[in-house]
Amino acid sequence: MQPRLLFIDRDGTLIQEPPDHQIDDFSKLSFVPGMLQYLPRIARELDFLLVMVTNQDGLGTDRFPEERFWPIQHFLIRTLENEGVHFTDILIDRSLPEQKLPTRKPGTGMVTKYLESGKYDLKHSFVIGDRITDVQFAHNMGCQAIWLNRGDELGAGELSSVEREKLAQGVALETTSWKKIYEWLKLGQRTAERQRITNETDVYVRLNLDGSGKADIATGLGFFDHMLHQLARHGGIDLTVHVRGDLHVDEHHTIEDTAIALGEAIYEALGNKLGIERYGFCLPMDDALAQVAVDLGGRSWLVWQVTFHREKIGDVPTEMFMHFFKSLSDAARCNVHIQASGENEHHKIEAIFKAFAKALKMAVRRDADQPQLPTTKGVL
């Protein structure tokens, strides 16, 4: 088996980046929260080779003298080594942005030996960085990107808005937390992709149970899209749903087949279910109260205690909401109980989708320190 690599950025990822973007004095030195707790666990428990990759603008010039850089760098390395973190390689580019040298990230000149040797499993290697240009660096190497995005848009000025948007969509994990990085690397990715094609519909679903709530939804039914956006946002699930359905007939097949494909994708993404919470469960919205309980135990069942007094909400018949959750619970092999009350029909169903999203988010949550099946049967 070829070794996997973790290419780790320094400033903004291991240590905090000051407003002037140059760590040339110990008074500017502080560690990124959680790094000293979770990077050692990654080094100790996982099988990655660690490579530090960093741009240090103008290092060795009057602008950034060597004697201001190395004491801090040596202190950082000693501190990490004392915690069991040993870098296989440390790569530093000293050029200035305006020089546009290929050795400067996101260029790959610094890492040519890793790209050309054929000795490493780059497809299953990662770049961890705080800038969108680190994401591009990963893309340029054929690795996956872990974006420690704290919302300061560092590096954004070096790329067009179109480039930034395209890169952001290809991020394997976007987070603000080293704990999340550790858990995600240890427990693996939970993604799935399903395409369901019949004479009535063509449904494409892609999801990431450990996402950040991004959604790309187009079913042809505006209100249904609105509900699926709630599911993604409040469930913390990255969700793509594209549907071409026989809406000239009615809405039934579009909603039903979307639910089946979505349920199958959830079931597939859950994988071996090790470490999951398994259960999740209530959400008020103005006059409406929705209560949703979920069990991902492998047996499908739906209890639906909801009454609507309108034939449609938006462009969706109200009878289709129960059918959506029945089809989804069958395909995902999960037990779902739904109760709701209220006066406003729109509020009522929106509260149901949000409560279901919250319940699902609780149920799929994993504990990296307890990677066990939540059952005494030995199988879910």
C-alpha positions in Angstrom: 0.0 0.0 0.0 1.4 3.4 -1.0 1.7 5.9 1.9 -0.8 8.7 2.2 0.4 12.3 2.9 -1.0 15.2 4.9 0.3 18.5 3.5 -0.3 21.0 6.3 -0.1 24.8 5.9 1.6 26.7 8.7 0.3 30.3 9.2 -3.4 30.3 9.9 -3.5 26.5 10.2 -1.0 25.5 12.9 -0.4 29.0 14.3 -2.6 32.1 14.2 -1.9 34.6 11.4 -1.6 38.2 12.6 -3.2 41.2 10.8 0.1 41.9 9.0 0.3 38.3 7.8 3.9 38.0 9.1 4.9 36.1 12.2 8.3 37.6 12.9 8.1 38.1 16.6 7.2 35.9 19.6 4.6 38.4 20.7 2.7 37.5 17.5 2.8 33.7 18.2 -0.2 31.8 19.3 -1.5 28.4 18.3 -4.7 27.8 16.3 -7.3 26.5 18.9 -7.5 22.7 19.1 -4.4 22.1 17.0 -2.2 21.1 19.8 -4.9 18.7 21.0 -5.9 17.0 17.8 -2.9 17.1 15.4 -1.0 14.9 17.9 -3.9 12.4 17.8 -3.8 12.4 14.0 -0.1 11.7 14.1 -0.4 9.0 16.7 -3.6 7.2 15.6 -3.6 7.5 11.8 -1.1 6.4 9.1 -0.3 9.7 7.3 3.1 11.1 6.6 3.1 14.8 7.6 4.6 17.5 5.3 4.6 21.2 6.2 4.1 23.5 3.2 4.3 27.2 3.7 4.7 30.4 1.8 6.9 32.9 3.7 6.9 36.1 1.6 10.4 37.5 1.1 12.1 35.3 3.7 15.8 36.2 3.8 15.3 39.7 2.5 15.3 43.0 4.4 11.6 42.7 4.4 11.7 39.5 6.4 15.2 38.7 7.8 16.1 35.1 8.6 16.8 35.9 12.2 13.1 36.9 12.7 11.8 33.6 11.2 13.9 30.7 12.4 13.6 31.1 16.3 9.8 30.9 16.0 9.9 28.1 13.4 12.3 26.1 15.7 10.1 26.7 18.7 7.0 25.5 16.7 8.8 22.3 15.6 10.1 21.5 19.1 6.7 22.1 20.6 5.0 19.7 18.1 7.8 17.1 18.5 7.2 17.1 22.2 3.6 16.2 21.5 4.6 13.4 19.1 4.2 15.3 15.8 7.1 14.7 13.5 7.1 16.1 10.0 8.6 14.0 7.2 9.4 17.1 5.3 9.2 20.9 5.7 8.9 22.9 2.5 9.2 26.7 2.5 8.7 29.0 -0.5 10.4 32.4 0.0 9.1 34.2 -3.1 6.8 37.2 -3.3 3.3 37.0 -4.7 4.2 39.4 -7.6 7.0 37.0 -8.7 4.4 34.4 -9.5 6.9 31.6 -9.2 5.8 28.0 -9.7 7.2 27.1 -6.2 4.7 29.3 -4.5 1.4 27.8 -3.4 -1.0 27.1 -5.1 1.7 26.2 -7.6 3.2 22.8 -7.2 6.9 23.5 -7.7 7.6 22.8 -4.0 6.1 19.3 -4.1 7.4 18.0 -7.5 9.2 15.1 -5.9 5.9 13.8 -4.3 4.0 14.2 -7.6 6.5 12.6 -9.9 7.9 9.7 -7.8 4.8 7.5 -8.1 5.5 6.3 -4.5 2.5 8.0 -2.8 -1.2 7.6 -2.8 -2.1 11.2 -3.7 -5.8 10.4 -4.4 -6.2 9.6 -0.7 -3.9 12.3 0.5 -5.0 15.7 1.8 -4.0 19.4 2.1 -5.1 21.1 5.3 -5.1 24.9 5.0 -7.0 28.1 5.9 -7.0 29.8 2.4 -9.0 29.1 -0.7 -5.6 29.0 -2.4 -4.7 25.9 -0.3 -7.8 24.3 -1.7 -6.5 25.1 -5.2 -3.1 23.7 -4.1 -4.8 20.4 -3.3 -6.7 20.5 -6.6 -3.4 21.1 -8.5 -1.8 18.1 -6.8 -4.7 15.7 -7.3 -5.2 15.5 -3.5 -8.3 16.3 -1.5 -8.8 19.6 0.4 -9.6 20.2 4.0 -10.5 23.9 4.3 -10.0 25.3 7.8 -12.3 28.2 6.8 -12.8 30.9 9.5 -14.5 33.3 7.1 -11.7 35.8 6.7 -11.4 35.1 2.9 -7.7 34.9 3.0 -6.2 34.3 -0.5 -9.5 35.1 -2.1 -8.0 38.1 -4.0 -5.7 35.8 -5.9 -8.6 34.0 -7.6 -11.7 35.1 -9.5 -15.1 34.7 -8.0 -15.9 31.9 -10.5 -12.6 30.1 -9.6 -13.4 30.5 -5.8 -16.9 29.1 -6.2 -15.8 26.2 -8.3 -13.0 25.3 -5.8 -15.3 25.6 -2.8 -17.7 23.1 -4.3 -14.9 20.6 -4.5 -13.8 20.8 -0.9 -13.8 17.4 0.8 -14.3 19.0 4.3 -14.9 22.6 5.2 -14.7 23.3 9.0 -13.4 25.7 11.6 -12.4 22.9 14.0 -9.3 20.8 14.3 -11.5 18.4 16.3 -13.8 17.9 13.3 -10.7 17.3 11.1 -9.5 14.6 13.4 -12.9 12.9 13.6 -13.4 13.1 9.9 -10.0 11.7 9.0 -10.3 8.9 11.6 -13.9 7.9 10.9 -13.9 8.4 7.1 -16.1 10.2 4.7 -19.8 9.7 4.6 -20.9 10.6 1.1 -23.1 8.9 -1.4 -24.4 9.4 -4.9 -27.5 7.9 -6.5 -29.1 8.2 -9.9 -32.6 6.8 -10.2 -33.9 6.6 -13.8 -37.4 5.3 -14.7 -39.9 6.1 -17.4 -41.4 8.7 -15.1 -38.4 10.5 -13.6 -34.6 11.0 -13.7 -33.4 11.7 -10.2 -29.8 12.6 -9.2 -28.9 12.8 -5.5 -25.5 13.5 -4.0 -25.0 14.1 -0.3 -22.4 14.4 2.4 -23.6 13.7 5.9 -20.7 15.6 7.4 -21.1 18.7 5.3 -21.9 22.3 6.2 -25.5 22.6 4.8 -24.8 23.6 1.2 -27.6 22.8 -1.1 -28.1 22.7 -4.9 -31.8 21.7 -5.4 -33.9 21.7 -8.6 -36.9 19.4 -8.7 -39.2 21.6 -10.8 -41.4 22.1 -7.7 -40.7 25.4 -5.9 -42.1 24.5 -2.6 -40.5 21.1 -2.6 -37.2 22.7 -3.3 -37.8 25.0 -0.3 -38.3 22.0 2.0 -35.2 20.2 0.7 -33.2 23.3 1.3 -34.4 23.2 5.0 -33.3 19.6 5.2 -29.8 20.4 4.0 -29.3 23.6 6.0 -30.7 22.4 9.4 -29.3 18.9 9.0 -25.8 20.2 8.2 -25.9 18.0 5.1 -24.4 19.0 1.8 -27.1 18.0 -0.6 -27.5 18.1 -4.4 -30.9 17.0 -5.9 -31.6 17.4 -9.6 -34.9 16.0 -10.9 -36.5 15.8 -14.3 -40.0 14.4 -13.6 -43.3 13.9 -15.4 -44.8 17.1 -13.9 -47.2 17.2 -16.9 -48.9 14.3 -15.3 -48.7 15.4 -11.7 -46.2 15.9 -8.8 -46.4 12.3 -7.4 -43.6 10.5 -9.2 -41.2 13.5 -8.8 -41.7 13.6 -5.0 -41.8 9.8 -4.5 -38.7 9.0 -6.5 -36.8 11.8 -5.0 -37.6 10.4 -1.5 -36.5 6.9 -2.6 -33.2 8.1 -4.1 -32.5 10.3 -1.0 -33.3 7.5 1.4 -31.0 5.1 -0.5 -28.2 7.7 -0.4 -28.6 8.2 3.3 -28.5 4.5 3.9 -25.4 4.1 1.7 -23.6 7.1 3.3 -24.2 5.7 6.8 -21.9 2.8 5.9 -21.1 0.5 8.8 -22.8 2.9 11.3 -19.9 2.6 13.8 -20.0 5.3 16.4 -23.3 6.9 15.3 -25.7 8.2 17.9 -28.4 6.2 16.1 -31.4 8.2 17.7 -32.4 11.8 17.1 -35.3 13.7 17.9 -38.8 18.7 18.2 -39.0 22.0 16.8 -41.5 24.9 17.2 -42.1 27.4 14.4 -44.4 30.3 15.5 -47.8 28.7 15.9 -46.6 25.3 14.7 -45.0 22.5 16.8 -43.3 19.6 15.0 -41.9 16.6 16.8 -39.8 14.1 14.9 -38.0 11.1 16.3 -35.6 9.0 14.1 -34.0 5.6 14.7 -31.4 4.5 12.2 -31.6 1.0 13.4 -32.1 -0.7 10.0 -35.9 -1.3 10.2 -38.2 1.0 8.2 -41.4 2.3 9.7 -43.3 5.6 9.6 -45.8 7.0 12.1 -47.5 10.1 10.7 -49.8 12.1 13.0 -50.3 15.3 10.9 -53.5 16.8 9.4 -53.6 19.4 6.7 -56.7 21.5 5.9 -55.5 22.7 2.5 -55.2 20.6 -0.7 -51.9 22.2 -1.6 -49.1 24.2 -0.1 -47.3 26.1 -2.9 -47.2 23.7 -5.8 -47.1 20.5 -3.7 -50.2 18.5 -2.8 -50.3 18.0 1.0 -51.0 14.3 0.6 -47.5 13.9 -0.9 -45.7 15.0 2.3 -46.6 11.7 4.1 -45.7 9.8 1.0 -42.3 11.5 0.8 -41.4 10.5 4.4 -42.8 7.0 3.9 -40.7 6.5 0.8 -37.6 8.0 2.4 -37.9 5.8 5.6 -38.4 2.7 3.5 -35.3 3.5 1.3 -33.1 4.6 4.3 -34.3 1.7 6.4 -35.1 3.9 9.3 -37.9 4.4 11.8 -39.5 7.9 11.7 -42.3 9.2 14.0 -43.7 12.6 13.0 -46.3 14.6 14.9 -47.3 18.3 14.2 -49.9 20.8 15.2 -50.6 24.5 14.3 -52.7 26.8 12.3 -50.5 27.9 9.5 -50.1 25.0 7.0 -46.8 26.5 5.6 -45.3 26.8 9.1 -46.5 23.3 10.0 -44.7 21.5 7.1 -41.7 23.7 7.2 -41.3 22.9 10.9 -41.6 19.2 10.1 -38.8 19.3 7.6 -36.6 21.3 9.9 -37.3 19.0 12.8 -36.5 16.0 10.6 -33.3 17.6 9.6 -32.3 18.3 13.3 -33.3 14.7 14.3 -31.2 13.3 11.4 -28.3 15.5 12.3 -28.4 14.2 15.9 -28.8 10.6 14.8 -25.9 10.5 12.3 -23.4 12.3 14.6 -20.4 10.1 15.4 -18.1 9.8 18.4 -14.5 9.1 17.3 -13.6 8.0 20.8 -16.4 5.4 20.8 -16.4 3.7 17.4 -18.9 1.1 18.4 -22.3 -0.1 17.1 -25.1 1.4 19.2 -26.8 -2.0 19.7 -26.4 -5.2 21.6 -27.3 -7.3 18.6 -24.0 -6.7 16.8 -25.6 -5.5 13.6 -27.8 -2.6 12.5 
